Amino acid sequence: MIKHSELHRSGRIGWLRAAVLGANDGLISTSSLIVGVAAAAPNRSAVLLAAVAGLAAGALSMAAGEYVSVSSQADTESADLARERGELATSPDAERAELAGIYVARGLHRDLAVQVADQLMAHDALGAHARDELGIHDLTRARPIQAAWASAASFAAGALPPTLVAAWWPDSGLTPAIVILTLVLLLGLGGAAANLGSAPSVRGAVRVAFWGAVAMACTAVVGRLFGAVV
C-alpha cells in the first residue's frame, strides 16, 4: 500500500485564530498605549505603569472574551448534537434518508448514496450526521479553555517586547524605538500567520503593519492633545 501524506492546516484554525488575534492585540494595543502616554510627556514611571497595566488587563480581558465567545459556540454545537442524537433515536429511517440525500446532492448515485449512508450510520451514526449534516468536525470543534489560554498567552507575548523597551530604553528615544520595534514585529507576525494559513505572506505582513501604524498614530495624537491641555 502506498502511503500518501499531506500537510493540512485546518486543524490549526481554532488555536491559530486565537493566538494571532491575541499577539496582534497585545503588541498593537500596548505599543499604542505607550506611545500615547509618552506623547502626553509624563515621566518614565507613568509610561511603564501604563504598559504593565495594559499587559495584565489585556491578557485577562482577551482570555475572558475568548472563553465566553468560544463557549457560546460550544454550547450551540452541543445543543445541535443533542438534538441530532434524539432524532437518530426516534427516527433512524428518516435520518438515514436525509444523510443519503446529502450524498446525492454531492454527486453520488442514489443507490450508492444509500449504501454509504447505511455503512456510515452503522459505524458512527452521530459522527456521520455531525460531520456531513451539521458541519461539525473534531479538528474544528470549539474548545473554550484552549482558546482562552492561547489568547491570554499570545496577548502577553505580544505586549512584552514594548513593555521591556519602555522599562529600559532612554526617555529621549522611547517613542521612535517603540514604533520601529512594533512595525518590525508586526511585519514578522503578519507574514508568519499568513504563511501558516497558506495565504500570501507579504500581503498579510503589510496589512497588519499598516493598521498597527494607524493605531499608534491615532493614540499619539490623542496623547499629544491631552498633554497640551494639561
N, C-alpha and C positions, 0 to 999 in steps of 0.2 A: 504494500500500500504506500502510495506517495503522500508524504506529509506536506500539507500546504499551510504555511504560517503567514499570517498577515498582522500588521500592526494597526489596530483600530483605536481611535481616540474617544469613542462615545462613552467609555467608562470613566473618562476624566471630567465629564460635563459638570457634575454636581460640585465636586471639590474645586475644580479649576475656576468655575464661575465665582464661587465664594472667595477663593484665595486671591484672584486677580482684583476683584472688587475691593477687598479689604486692603491689599497692598497699595493700590492706586489711591484709595480714600485716605489711608494713613499718611502716605507721602505728600499728597497734594494739600490735604487739609492742615497738616502740621506745618508744612513749609509756608503755606499761605498765612497761617496764624502767626508764625514767627515774623514773616515779612511785614504783615500788617501792624503788629505790635511794635516792631523795630521802627517802622515809619512814623510812629507817634512819638519817637525819641525818648523812650523810658530808659531805665538802667538795665544792666545785664540780668539782674535777679528777676526782674519782671518778665523779660523775654524768656528766660529759662523756665520760670514758673508756668508761663502760658504754654510752653512746649510740653512740659511734663504733664500738666493737667489735660492738655489736648490729647496726648497719647493715651493716658489712662481712661479718660472719659470716652474717647472714640473707640477704643478696643472693646470696652464693656457695652457701649451702645451698638456697635456692629454685631457683637455676639448675641445680644438680646433681640435685635431686629431680625437677624438671620434665623434665629431659633423660632421666633414667632411665625415668620413668613413660611419657613420650610415645614413647621409643624402643621400649619393650615393645609399645605399641600399633602402632607402625610395623612391628615385626618380625612381629606377628600378621597385619597386613594384607598384608605381602609374602609370607608363607607361604600365605595364602589365595589370593592372586593367582597364585602359582606353581603351586599345586595346580589351580586353575581353568584355567590355561594348558595344563597337562598333560592335563586331561580334554578340553579342546577339541581337542587334537591327536590324542588316541586315540579319543574317542567323540563326534564332532561331531553325529551324529544324535540321540544321547541328550541332549546339551546343548541342541540346538535344541528338542527336545520339552519339556525342562524349562523353558526360557525361555517357550515358548508356554503352558505350564501356569500359569506365574506370571501372565501377562496374562489368561488365562481367569479365574483366581481374582480378578483385579481388576475383572472385569466385561465383558471383550471376548468376542465370539462366537469359537468355536473356529477357524473359517476365517480370520477377521480376525487373531486372535492368532498363527496360524501365519504369515500374511503379514508381520506386524510383526516377529516373531522372525527370519524369513528376511532381511528388509531390514536390520535392526539388526546381525545377525551378519555380513552381507556388508559392512557399513560398518565396524564395530568390534566384533568378537565378544567380546573380553575386556572391553572397556569396558561393553558391554551387560550381561554377566553380573556384573561388579563392581558396577555400579550397582543392578541390579534383583534379583539373587540374593543378593549379599553385603552390599549396603547401603553400599558404599564409593564416595564421591563425591570429585571433585577438590577441591571447596571445603572439605571437612571432613577431608581426609587428614591423618594425623599428621605433624607437622613438628617434630622434636625440637630442632633448633638454634633455629628461630624461637621456639618455646615457652620455651626456656631463656633466651634473650636478653630476651624480653618479661618473664619472671618476675623476672630479676635487675634489669633497669632499673626496672620498676614498684615492686619492693620498695625499691630505693634512693630512688626518688622519694617514696614514701610515708614512708620513715624520715627523710628530710632535714628537713622542717619542724620536728618535735620536737627533732631534733639541733641545729638552728640556735637554737631557743629556749633549749635547755639551755646553749648556749655564750654567749648574750648577755643572757638575762633575769636580773634581780636574784634572789638566792637566796631572799629572803623570799616572793616571789610565784610561784616557779617551778612548784610543783605545780598551783595553780589555772590558771595560764596554759597549761600542757601539757594539762590536762583540757579546758578550753574550746576551745583550738585543735583538739584531736583530735576532739571531738564535732562541731564545725562542719565540719571536713574530711570526716569520715565521713558526715555528712548529705549533703554535696555529692557525694561519691564514690558513695555508695549510690544516690542519686537519678539521677545520670548513668548509672551502669551499668544500672539498671533501665530507663531511657529508651532506651538503646541496644539493649537486648534486648526492647523493646516490652512491658515489664512495668510495673505501677503504680509511679510514681516515689516517692510518699510511703511506701508500704509498704516498698520497698527501702531507702530512706533511714533510716527508723526502725529497721528490723531490724538494719542494720549498726551504727548508732549505739548501739543497746541493748547488743549484745554487746561492743562496744568499751568501753562504760562498765562492764560487768560485769568485763571483763578488767582494767581499770585499778583497780577497787575491790579485786579479789582480790589483785593484786600489792601494792597499798598496804598491805593488812592484813598480808601476809607480810613486807613490809619493815619495818613498824612493830613486829611481833613480834620479828623478827630484831634490830632496833636496840635493843629493850628488853632482850633477852637479853644483847647485847653490853655 
